[in-house]
Amino acid sequence: MPYLTGTDFDLTVSRFPIRVNGRMTHAVGVNGTVSAPLIRFREGDDITLRVHNTLSKDTSIHWHGLLVPFQMDGVPGVTFPGIVPGETFTYRFSVPQNGTYWYHSHSGLQEQMGHYGPIIIDPKGADPVVYDREYVLVLGDWTFMDPHRLFAKLKKNGESLNYRQRTLRDFVQDASSGGLGSALRDRAMWGRMRMAPRDIADVDGETYTYVINGHATADNWNGVVLPGERVRLRIINAAAMTIFNVRMPGLPMTIVQADGLNVQPLEVDEFQIGVAETYDIVIEPKETRAFAFVAE
Ligand SMILES: [Cu+2]
């Protein structure tokens, strides 16, 4: 992942070709990469970020979780007018916080098209989290379908992309295993809630290709870790609408930070990360072997 550090940054928003899962497609994003470059600076520094818009449409950048003056928040129509085609907007702020955050477009459906990236703010003093190595893992849900078309489909019918609906056959099976009365009561309960029992997500893996740092599973993004090292993983859910269950089979994970705030370290085997959340974890692999990072 490209990496920008210091106090002065130039970011260019454009449309560009990328390859996802071996397939050529187009993204809208920052500095020609998905995810956008990692922006890293120090707590309390005066930051200048010039955002150039080379699109034919308006764009913007919202600094998710950063305590900035409202004029710098980057939400078009609320705290600033947006960045029109050909224009440059200069964001200036300093923030009294540190940790793992992220940034994304607040214009149209650009975030779904790849306009998102990570932010690391290093603490002014010593970092209470001790680590030998770190990686940033930005989770996303890429769609090869034009997101405007995807959105239009969902507006017409919220379940149009859910191909796992219950069928008459399921009902007959329920009735034969648990009795007709129980099967009918179960259907009536879901009916009263006006909800489909298989409505876990409006859009799932049939439509989305899940990515880590812009790479699909087959692209096999990987990071080197050595036995005995304390490795900090900064995990950011930059997906448009996907909640992930995260685990590393065979490796306990210690959560040390949530949404940029340090927490009492907590060891877990799995955790759930909602849209726009960030979690920092520390892993300590003891053996020389490959571990899988699973975001399901
Ligand atoms: Cu946000």
Residues whose N, C-alpha, C, O or C-beta is under 5 A from the ligand:
A	BS01	CU	H64 A276
